[in-house]
Amino acid sequence: MTEHANTQTPLHLSKDAALFNTGTWIGRVWLAQQGPAVVLVKAGAVHDISAHVATVSALLEVAEPVAYLRSLPLGQALIELPALLANSDPNHRDPALPWLLAPIDLQAVKAAGVTFAASLLERVVEEQAKGDPAKADAIRATLASRIGADLSQIVPGSAQAEALRKVLVEQGLWSQYLEVGIGPDAEVFTKAQPLSAVGHGADIGIHPKSSWNNPEPEVVLAVSSNGTVQGATLGNDVNLRDFEGRSALLLSKAKDNNASTALGPLLRLFDETFSLEDVRSAEVDLRVEGLDGFVLQGRSSMRQISRDPLDLVQQTLNENHQYPDGLVLFLGTLFAPKQDRDQPGNGFTHKPGDVVTISNPQLGSLCNRVTTSDLAPQWTFGLRALIDSLGRRGLLEVAVTARQP
């Protein structure tokens, strides 16, 4: 990726503002001359609640966060939601007005990999192609028939999975991806550092040395320190297929780069209008629009996930590993693009200027523009900067524990 992004690529930021009139929605915005603020969206208006709870992490530690939010006295709104969404495009922004950040802060950013049978096969394709997209089609054409089983019907860790494992080992087809795809232990890795994720409208970064990469549209769970799932948002687990295909030991370089994690637009908390059952049945749509006129569309159905979301949470947070500030967990994706973009047989890869829109009827649309990680805005606002910002505003106490209204 050597081309520079066209800064006039349109972003579709405000198309579903009416969705946020229903449900319990929180987020984070940047306030000029102040810093990040936690906000509550209610009836199309955006309210700063930082005086009551200054971090999303602290809010999700409240026993009943929805009841807590409903008890808060709300003053004058900061901004109307459509204006906030529109101002979140960095190329068409009034810096005096708020714009959206990723709707999390202190939480660990974790991701579960190889949780869908279709994407499992694509990981094996990457592994056998050694990062070369030109070899993928030939490998893909023979792999499924050689395995000889419908992996989507196999329960990970079951006796059936173990029997298949033995057959594949004998055939020389066993893979580290098959191990985490149908074995007892899920792949869970650190996707990004706290405060490094970008939000709705921001540029997302692809490593400049990557020539085979793609977006990964996913549902992301927000989990408290005691393992309670409090809500969900959308995420883009930007992926470098060539890096990981060359070696699984390059996973951190394939996954964790500047601006390579996007979350948003807002976090929807579980209440009477939205629950974990909605997550289990969610359909996540993807659309990529390129400056070259190329359009890629896809869908990931959570109904086809191999491991239940709660199982993935338990495999992440348990007696062996705690997260005192909570975590967010990418649940994986069914989507693995095979559509050729340029040369036949080379499949899909991003180009600078691509607009990526990930959407769901109950979670909204997360829209970002693609650049390279060296050209995306550098990550400079970390934990020390947050502590300093909250301290100057007298909000350190409510950064840790929510203040009772």
SEBA-43652 format. One record per residue (C-alpha): x, y, z; residue in three letters. Coordinates in Angstrom, 2 decimals, padded with zeros to 5 digits, always signed. Each point is the difference from the previous one (the first is absolute). Example, Ala and Ser with C-alpha at 12.3 -4.5 7.8 and 13.67 -1.06 7.14 Angstrom:
BEGIN
(rec (+012.30, -004.50, +007.80), 'ala')
(rec (+001.37, +003.44, -000.66), 'ser')
This chain:
BEGIN
(rec (+000.00, +000.00, +000.00), 'met')
(rec (+001.84, +003.06, -001.22), 'thr')
(rec (-002.75, +002.32, -001.21), 'glu')
(rec (-001.27, +002.81, +002.20), 'his')
(rec (-003.64, +000.11, +000.98), 'ala')
(rec (-002.24, +002.50, -001.73), 'asn')
(rec (-001.15, +002.23, +002.85), 'thr')
(rec (-003.28, +000.69, -001.79), 'gln')
(rec (-001.22, -003.58, +000.14), 'thr')
(rec (-003.56, +000.33, +001.38), 'pro')
(rec (-000.86, -001.64, +003.29), 'leu')
(rec (-003.55, -001.11, +000.77), 'his')
(rec (-000.06, +001.12, +003.61), 'leu')
(rec (-003.53, +001.15, +000.77), 'ser')
(rec (-002.29, -002.34, -001.92), 'lys')
(rec (-001.45, -001.85, +003.00), 'asp')
(rec (-000.17, +002.72, +002.67), 'ala')
(rec (-003.67, -000.87, +000.69), 'ala')
(rec (+001.03, -003.46, +001.26), 'leu')
(rec (+001.47, +001.56, +003.13), 'phe')
(rec (-003.40, +001.24, +001.19), 'asn')
(rec (-000.65, -003.54, +001.27), 'thr')
(rec (+002.16, -001.80, +002.54), 'gly')
(rec (+002.75, +001.07, +002.39), 'thr')
(rec (+003.02, +001.45, -001.78), 'trp')
(rec (+003.24, +001.32, +001.40), 'ile')
(rec (+003.16, +001.21, -001.67), 'gly')
(rec (+003.02, +002.21, +000.27), 'arg')
(rec (+000.63, +003.32, -001.69), 'val')
(rec (+002.90, +002.42, -000.21), 'trp')
(rec (-000.72, +003.43, +001.46), 'leu')
(rec (+002.13, +002.93, -001.17), 'ala')
(rec (+002.30, +001.42, +002.70), 'gln')
(rec (-001.01, -002.80, +002.39), 'gln')
(rec (+000.51, -003.53, -001.29), 'gly')
(rec (-002.10, -003.19, -000.08), 'pro')
(rec (-003.46, -000.11, +001.56), 'ala')
(rec (-002.46, -002.82, +000.61), 'val')
(rec (-003.37, +000.74, -001.58), 'val')
(rec (-003.53, -001.36, +000.12), 'leu')
(rec (-002.16, +000.25, -003.12), 'val')
(rec (-003.66, +000.60, +000.75), 'lys')
(rec (-002.78, +001.05, -002.40), 'ala')
(rec (+002.52, +001.06, -002.62), 'gly')
(rec (+001.98, +002.20, +002.39), 'ala')
(rec (+003.50, -000.62, +001.32), 'val')
(rec (+000.54, +000.66, +003.72), 'his')
(rec (+003.34, +000.23, +001.82), 'asp')
(rec (-000.22, -002.21, +003.11), 'ile')
(rec (+003.68, +000.22, +000.94), 'ser')
(rec (-000.79, +001.85, +003.24), 'ala')
(rec (-001.76, -003.19, +001.16), 'his')
(rec (+002.19, -002.66, -001.64), 'val')
(rec (+003.13, +001.01, -001.88), 'ala')
(rec (+000.96, -003.33, -001.58), 'thr')
(rec (-002.01, -002.64, -001.79), 'val')
(rec (+001.97, -002.57, +001.99), 'ser')
(rec (-001.39, +001.39, +003.27), 'ala')
(rec (-003.54, +000.15, -001.38), 'leu')
(rec (+000.05, -003.68, -000.96), 'leu')
(rec (+001.03, -000.93, +003.54), 'glu')
(rec (-003.32, +001.37, +001.33), 'val')
(rec (-002.30, -002.87, +001.02), 'ala')
(rec (-002.84, +001.29, -002.20), 'glu')
(rec (+001.46, +002.53, -002.44), 'pro')
(rec (-003.26, +000.58, -001.90), 'val')
(rec (-001.91, +000.84, +003.19), 'ala')
(rec (+002.87, +002.23, +001.08), 'tyr')
(rec (-000.05, +001.91, -003.28), 'leu')
(rec (-003.75, +000.46, +000.19), 'arg')
(rec (+000.37, +001.56, +003.44), 'ser')
(rec (+002.47, +002.66, -001.10), 'leu')
(rec (-001.15, +003.62, -000.24), 'pro')
(rec (+000.70, +001.16, -003.54), 'leu')
(rec (+000.63, +003.64, -000.74), 'gly')
(rec (+000.34, +001.74, -003.32), 'gln')
(rec (+001.20, -002.23, -002.82), 'ala')
(rec (+003.52, +000.37, -001.36), 'leu')
(rec (-001.10, -000.49, -003.58), 'ile')
(rec (-002.67, -001.75, -002.04), 'glu')
(rec (+000.97, -003.50, -001.14), 'leu')
(rec (-000.15, +000.60, -003.80), 'pro')
(rec (+002.39, +002.94, +000.40), 'ala')
(rec (+002.34, -002.11, +002.15), 'leu')
(rec (+000.04, -002.80, -002.58), 'leu')
(rec (+000.68, +002.44, -002.83), 'ala')
(rec (+002.80, +001.71, +001.95), 'asn')
(rec (+001.73, -003.34, +000.50), 'ser')
(rec (+001.45, +000.11, -003.53), 'asp')
(rec (+003.52, +001.43, +000.57), 'pro')
(rec (+000.04, +001.50, -003.48), 'asn')
(rec (-003.19, +002.01, +000.55), 'his')
(rec (+000.25, +000.87, +003.69), 'arg')
(rec (-000.58, +003.11, +002.05), 'asp')
(rec (+002.64, -000.45, +002.75), 'pro')
(rec (-002.05, +002.15, +002.36), 'ala')
(rec (-002.81, -002.58, +000.01), 'leu')
(rec (+000.04, -003.51, +001.53), 'pro')
(rec (+000.81, -003.07, -002.07), 'trp')
(rec (-000.24, -003.72, +000.72), 'leu')
(rec (+002.77, -002.11, +001.47), 'leu')
(rec (-000.05, -003.77, +000.47), 'ala')
(rec (-002.71, -000.69, +002.63), 'pro')
(rec (+002.43, -001.67, +002.45), 'ile')
(rec (+002.98, +001.20, +001.98), 'asp')
(rec (+001.85, -001.98, +002.70), 'leu')
(rec (-001.18, -003.43, -001.11), 'gln')
(rec (+002.34, -002.62, -001.44), 'ala')
(rec (-000.71, -000.55, -003.70), 'val')
(rec (-000.14, -003.75, -000.66), 'lys')
(rec (-001.05, -002.00, -003.05), 'ala')
(rec (-001.08, -003.57, -000.65), 'ala')
(rec (+001.25, -001.50, -003.24), 'gly')
(rec (-001.11, -002.87, -002.22), 'val')
(rec (-003.50, -000.13, +001.47), 'thr')
(rec (-001.80, -000.72, -003.30), 'phe')
(rec (+000.50, -003.08, -002.20), 'ala')
(rec (+000.26, +002.03, -003.24), 'ala')
(rec (+002.66, +002.31, +001.40), 'ser')
(rec (+001.75, -003.03, +001.50), 'leu')
(rec (+000.57, -001.39, -003.49), 'leu')
(rec (+001.27, +003.40, -001.16), 'glu')
(rec (+002.56, +000.07, +002.81), 'arg')
(rec (+001.24, -003.42, -001.16), 'val')
(rec (+000.14, +001.39, -003.55), 'val')
(rec (+002.15, +002.90, +001.24), 'glu')
(rec (+002.27, -002.38, +001.85), 'glu')
(rec (+000.55, -002.28, -002.98), 'gln')
(rec (+000.37, +002.95, -002.41), 'ala')
(rec (+002.75, +001.43, +002.23), 'lys')
(rec (-001.47, +003.47, -000.45), 'gly')
(rec (-000.14, -000.14, -003.82), 'asp')
(rec (-003.53, +000.86, -001.23), 'pro')
(rec (+000.71, -001.42, -003.48), 'ala')
(rec (+000.12, -003.51, +001.47), 'lys')
(rec (-003.24, +000.30, +001.97), 'ala')
(rec (-002.48, -001.08, -002.68), 'asp')
(rec (+001.76, -003.27, -000.77), 'ala')
(rec (+000.31, -000.88, +003.68), 'ile')
(rec (-003.61, +000.95, +000.70), 'arg')
(rec (-001.24, -002.16, -002.89), 'ala')
(rec (+001.39, -003.20, +001.50), 'thr')
(rec (+000.06, +000.60, +003.73), 'leu')
(rec (-003.68, -000.52, +000.85), 'ala')
(rec (-000.26, -003.27, -001.92), 'ser')
(rec (+003.19, -001.32, +001.59), 'arg')
(rec (-001.24, +000.76, +003.50), 'ile')
(rec (-003.20, -001.83, -000.87), 'gly')
(rec (-002.22, +001.47, +002.71), 'ala')
(rec (-002.37, +002.92, +000.49), 'asp')
(rec (+001.89, +001.84, +002.72), 'leu')
(rec (-003.01, +002.17, +000.80), 'ser')
(rec (-001.78, -003.09, +001.38), 'gln')
(rec (+002.81, -000.92, +002.38), 'ile')
(rec (-000.16, +001.18, +003.62), 'val')
(rec (+003.45, +001.19, +001.08), 'pro')
(rec (+001.54, -002.28, +002.62), 'gly')
(rec (-002.52, -002.81, -000.57), 'ser')
(rec (+000.74, -003.69, -000.53), 'ala')
(rec (-000.86, +000.47, -003.68), 'gln')
(rec (+002.55, +002.82, -000.25), 'ala')
(rec (+002.67, -002.15, +001.63), 'glu')
(rec (-000.72, -002.88, -002.41), 'ala')
(rec (+000.34, +002.38, -002.97), 'leu')
(rec (+003.21, +001.35, +001.47), 'arg')
(rec (+001.53, -003.50, +000.03), 'lys')
(rec (-000.96, -000.59, -003.64), 'val')
(rec (+001.43, +003.34, -001.12), 'leu')
(rec (+003.24, -000.58, +001.90), 'val')
(rec (+000.38, -003.35, -001.79), 'glu')
(rec (-000.60, +001.75, -003.35), 'gln')
(rec (+002.53, +002.73, +000.78), 'gly')
(rec (-002.72, +002.64, -000.09), 'leu')
(rec (-000.04, +001.07, +003.62), 'trp')
(rec (+000.52, +003.72, +000.54), 'ser')
(rec (+000.39, +002.38, +002.90), 'gln')
(rec (-003.17, +001.68, -001.29), 'tyr')
(rec (-001.95, -003.24, +000.06), 'leu')
(rec (+001.23, -000.48, +003.57), 'glu')
(rec (-001.60, +003.22, +001.22), 'val')
(rec (-002.95, -000.30, -002.39), 'gly')
(rec (-001.30, -003.40, +001.11), 'ile')
(rec (+002.18, -000.81, +003.00), 'gly')
(rec (-001.01, +000.66, +003.64), 'pro')
(rec (+001.92, +003.27, +000.41), 'asp')
(rec (-001.00, +003.17, -001.83), 'ala')
(rec (+002.51, +002.41, -001.46), 'glu')
(rec (-000.14, +003.22, +002.03), 'val')
(rec (+002.62, +002.67, -000.63), 'phe')
(rec (+000.67, +003.63, +000.88), 'thr')
(rec (-001.18, +002.11, -002.91), 'lys')
(rec (+001.04, +003.43, +001.25), 'ala')
(rec (+001.07, +001.97, +003.05), 'gln')
(rec (-002.48, +001.96, +002.17), 'pro')
(rec (-000.84, +003.40, -001.52), 'leu')
(rec (+001.58, -000.86, -003.38), 'ser')
(rec (-003.20, -000.92, -001.89), 'ala')
(rec (-001.44, +002.55, -002.41), 'val')
(rec (-003.64, +000.92, -000.32), 'gly')
(rec (-002.71, +000.61, -002.58), 'his')
(rec (+001.25, +002.18, -002.85), 'gly')
(rec (+003.70, -000.34, +000.78), 'ala')
(rec (+002.63, -001.29, -002.40), 'asp')
(rec (+000.93, -003.66, +000.43), 'ile')
(rec (+003.54, -001.17, -000.64), 'gly')
(rec (+001.43, -002.82, -002.13), 'ile')
(rec (+003.70, -000.78, +000.40), 'his')
(rec (+001.73, +001.59, -003.02), 'pro')
(rec (+001.89, -003.23, -000.77), 'lys')
(rec (-003.18, -002.06, -000.30), 'ser')
(rec (-001.24, -001.04, -003.44), 'ser')
(rec (-002.80, -002.38, +001.11), 'trp')
(rec (-002.37, +001.27, +002.65), 'asn')
(rec (-003.67, +000.51, +000.76), 'asn')
(rec (-002.52, +001.37, +002.48), 'pro')
(rec (-001.56, -002.35, +002.54), 'glu')
(rec (-003.55, +001.09, +000.96), 'pro')
(rec (-000.82, -001.20, +003.50), 'glu')
(rec (-002.29, +000.36, +002.98), 'val')
(rec (+001.98, +001.06, +003.07), 'val')
(rec (-001.15, -000.72, +003.56), 'leu')
(rec (+000.62, +002.40, +002.91), 'ala')
(rec (+000.78, -002.02, +003.13), 'val')
(rec (+000.43, +001.17, +003.60), 'ser')
(rec (+002.81, -001.17, +002.26), 'ser')
(rec (-002.22, -002.72, +001.52), 'asn')
(rec (-000.85, -001.46, -003.42), 'gly')
(rec (-003.44, +001.59, -000.43), 'thr')
(rec (-000.76, +000.84, -003.62), 'val')
(rec (-001.48, +003.50, +000.13), 'gln')
(rec (-000.52, +000.80, -003.67), 'gly')
(rec (+001.39, -000.08, -003.52), 'ala')
(rec (+001.34, +002.13, -002.80), 'thr')
(rec (+001.41, -000.53, -003.51), 'leu')
(rec (+003.66, -000.44, -000.79), 'gly')
(rec (+002.43, -000.30, -002.87), 'asn')
(rec (+002.76, -002.49, +000.85), 'asp')
(rec (+002.21, +001.18, -002.87), 'val')
(rec (+002.02, -002.99, -001.22), 'asn')
(rec (+003.22, -000.50, -001.97), 'leu')
(rec (-000.41, -003.36, -001.71), 'arg')
(rec (+003.51, -000.03, -001.45), 'asp')
(rec (+001.75, +000.66, +003.32), 'phe')
(rec (-001.92, -002.64, +001.94), 'glu')
(rec (+000.19, -002.43, -002.92), 'gly')
(rec (+003.80, +000.21, -000.01), 'arg')
(rec (+000.11, -000.96, +003.67), 'ser')
(rec (-002.50, -000.16, +002.84), 'ala')
(rec (+002.75, +001.52, +002.15), 'leu')
(rec (-000.60, +003.23, -001.94), 'leu')
(rec (-003.54, +000.22, +001.38), 'leu')
(rec (+000.79, +003.04, +002.15), 'ser')
(rec (+001.46, +001.82, -003.00), 'lys')
(rec (-002.94, -001.07, -002.14), 'ala')
(rec (-002.58, +001.21, +002.53), 'lys')
(rec (+001.39, +002.79, +002.18), 'asp')
(rec (+001.09, +003.03, -001.99), 'asn')
(rec (-000.75, +003.68, +000.15), 'asn')
(rec (-003.76, +000.56, -000.56), 'ala')
(rec (-000.55, -003.70, -000.78), 'ser')
(rec (-002.92, -000.36, +002.43), 'thr')
(rec (-003.27, +001.86, -000.53), 'ala')
(rec (-003.00, -000.10, +002.35), 'leu')
(rec (-003.37, +001.74, -000.03), 'gly')
(rec (-001.89, +001.99, -000.74), 'pro')
(rec (-001.42, -000.35, +003.53), 'leu')
(rec (-000.28, -002.70, +002.65), 'leu')
(rec (-003.51, -001.41, +000.45), 'arg')
(rec (-000.65, -001.28, +003.50), 'leu')
(rec (-002.19, -003.00, +000.68), 'phe')
(rec (-003.49, +001.05, +001.08), 'asp')
(rec (-003.60, -000.95, -000.80), 'glu')
(rec (+000.59, +000.90, -003.68), 'thr')
(rec (+003.30, -001.82, -000.60), 'phe')
(rec (+001.57, -003.14, +001.45), 'ser')
(rec (+002.60, -002.70, -000.50), 'leu')
(rec (-002.59, -001.93, -002.04), 'glu')
(rec (+000.06, +002.85, -002.51), 'asp')
(rec (+003.77, -000.37, -000.21), 'val')
(rec (-000.32, -003.75, -000.58), 'arg')
(rec (-002.31, +000.62, -002.98), 'ser')
(rec (+001.69, +003.13, -001.38), 'ala')
(rec (+000.70, +000.47, -003.69), 'glu')
(rec (+002.97, +002.28, -000.66), 'val')
(rec (+000.27, +001.58, -003.44), 'asp')
(rec (+003.15, +001.31, -001.64), 'leu')
(rec (+000.43, +002.37, -002.91), 'arg')
(rec (+003.33, +001.18, -001.41), 'val')
(rec (-000.03, +002.81, -002.57), 'glu')
(rec (+003.26, +000.82, -001.79), 'gly')
(rec (+001.15, +003.08, -001.90), 'leu')
(rec (+000.49, -002.37, -002.94), 'asp')
(rec (-003.76, -000.70, -000.10), 'gly')
(rec (+000.43, -003.42, +001.58), 'phe')
(rec (-002.77, -001.07, +002.38), 'val')
(rec (+000.21, -002.98, +002.33), 'leu')
(rec (-002.97, -001.17, +002.04), 'gln')
(rec (-000.27, -002.78, +002.54), 'gly')
(rec (-001.86, -001.23, +003.03), 'arg')
(rec (+000.97, -001.79, +003.18), 'ser')
(rec (-002.74, -001.89, +001.84), 'ser')
(rec (+000.48, -000.57, +003.71), 'met')
(rec (-002.37, -002.96, -000.31), 'arg')
(rec (+002.89, -001.90, -001.61), 'gln')
(rec (+002.55, +000.59, +002.74), 'ile')
(rec (+001.63, -003.22, +001.25), 'ser')
(rec (+000.36, +001.08, +003.63), 'arg')
(rec (-002.65, +001.75, +002.09), 'asp')
(rec (+000.93, +003.60, +000.93), 'pro')
(rec (-000.19, -000.80, +003.71), 'leu')
(rec (+002.42, -002.90, -000.47), 'asp')
(rec (+002.44, +002.40, -001.67), 'leu')
(rec (-000.38, +002.45, +002.89), 'val')
(rec (+000.64, -002.79, +002.53), 'gln')
(rec (+003.08, -001.14, -001.92), 'gln')
(rec (+001.29, +003.58, +000.16), 'thr')
(rec (-000.80, +001.01, +003.60), 'leu')
(rec (+000.22, -002.73, +002.62), 'asn')
(rec (+002.01, -001.25, +002.96), 'glu')
(rec (+003.10, +000.01, -002.19), 'asn')
(rec (-000.30, +003.59, -001.27), 'his')
(rec (-001.72, +003.08, +001.41), 'gln')
(rec (-000.69, +003.42, -001.51), 'tyr')
(rec (-000.53, +002.51, +002.83), 'pro')
(rec (-001.04, +002.78, -002.43), 'asp')
(rec (-002.24, -002.29, -002.05), 'gly')
(rec (+000.47, -000.98, -003.61), 'leu')
(rec (-001.57, +000.06, -003.42), 'val')
(rec (+000.01, -003.18, -002.06), 'leu')
(rec (-000.18, -000.24, -003.79), 'phe')
(rec (-002.02, -003.14, -000.74), 'leu')
(rec (+001.48, -000.82, -003.40), 'gly')
(rec (-001.45, +000.11, -003.49), 'thr')
(rec (-001.43, -002.30, -002.63), 'leu')
(rec (+001.17, +002.40, -002.69), 'phe')
(rec (+003.18, -000.74, -001.97), 'ala')
(rec (+000.02, +001.77, -003.40), 'pro')
(rec (+000.92, -002.02, -003.08), 'lys')
(rec (-001.24, +002.42, -002.69), 'gln')
(rec (+002.76, +001.06, -002.39), 'asp')
(rec (+000.74, +003.71, -000.02), 'arg')
(rec (+002.83, +000.34, -002.52), 'asp')
(rec (+001.78, -003.08, -001.34), 'gln')
(rec (-002.09, -003.18, -000.40), 'pro')
(rec (+000.77, -002.42, +002.79), 'gly')
(rec (+001.50, +002.61, +002.31), 'asn')
(rec (-003.21, +000.59, +001.96), 'gly')
(rec (-000.75, +003.13, +001.96), 'phe')
(rec (+002.31, +002.43, +001.72), 'thr')
(rec (-000.50, +003.56, +001.22), 'his')
(rec (+001.09, +003.15, -001.78), 'lys')
(rec (+000.45, +003.39, +001.66), 'pro')
(rec (-003.21, +001.99, -000.16), 'gly')
(rec (-002.28, -003.04, +000.42), 'asp')
(rec (-003.07, +000.78, +002.09), 'val')
(rec (-000.94, -002.91, +002.27), 'val')
(rec (-003.52, -000.09, +001.45), 'thr')
(rec (-000.93, -002.70, +002.52), 'ile')
(rec (-003.67, +000.03, +000.96), 'ser')
(rec (-002.70, -001.76, +001.97), 'asn')
(rec (-003.64, +001.09, +000.47), 'pro')
(rec (+000.37, +000.00, +003.80), 'gln')
(rec (+003.52, +001.39, +000.35), 'leu')
(rec (+000.16, +002.59, -002.77), 'gly')
(rec (+002.81, +000.57, -002.48), 'ser')
(rec (+003.73, +000.26, +000.58), 'leu')
(rec (+001.59, +001.87, -002.88), 'cys')
(rec (+003.72, +000.60, -000.54), 'asn')
(rec (+002.37, +000.98, -002.77), 'arg')
(rec (+003.10, -002.10, -000.76), 'val')
(rec (+003.52, +001.37, +000.05), 'thr')
(rec (+003.33, -001.50, +001.03), 'thr')
(rec (+000.97, -000.25, +003.64), 'ser')
(rec (+002.96, +002.35, -000.46), 'asp')
(rec (-002.25, +002.69, -001.50), 'leu')
(rec (-002.92, -000.36, +002.44), 'ala')
(rec (+000.06, +002.42, +002.95), 'pro')
(rec (+002.51, -001.27, +002.53), 'gln')
(rec (-001.29, -001.38, +003.28), 'trp')
(rec (+001.17, +002.53, +002.60), 'thr')
(rec (-002.82, +000.14, +002.57), 'phe')
(rec (+000.71, -002.82, +002.44), 'gly')
(rec (-000.63, -000.68, +003.68), 'leu')
(rec (+002.24, +002.78, +001.32), 'arg')
(rec (-001.71, +002.51, -002.27), 'ala')
(rec (-003.43, -001.21, +001.13), 'leu')
(rec (+000.96, +000.26, +003.67), 'ile')
(rec (+001.34, +003.52, -000.57), 'asp')
(rec (-003.14, +001.05, -001.89), 'ser')
(rec (-002.38, -001.36, +002.62), 'leu')
(rec (+002.10, +001.46, +002.81), 'gly')
(rec (-000.13, +003.50, -001.49), 'arg')
(rec (-003.78, -000.31, -000.20), 'arg')
(rec (-000.39, -001.37, +003.52), 'gly')
(rec (-001.35, -003.33, -001.28), 'leu')
(rec (+002.51, -002.52, +001.30), 'leu')
(rec (-002.33, -001.27, +002.71), 'glu')
(rec (-002.79, -000.83, -002.45), 'val')
(rec (+002.48, -001.55, -002.41), 'ala')
(rec (+000.29, -002.85, +002.49), 'val')
(rec (-003.48, -000.27, +001.55), 'thr')
(rec (-003.27, +001.44, -001.27), 'ala')
(rec (-001.43, +002.76, +002.17), 'arg')
(rec (-003.51, -000.57, +001.27), 'gln')
(rec (-002.46, +002.57, -001.40), 'pro')
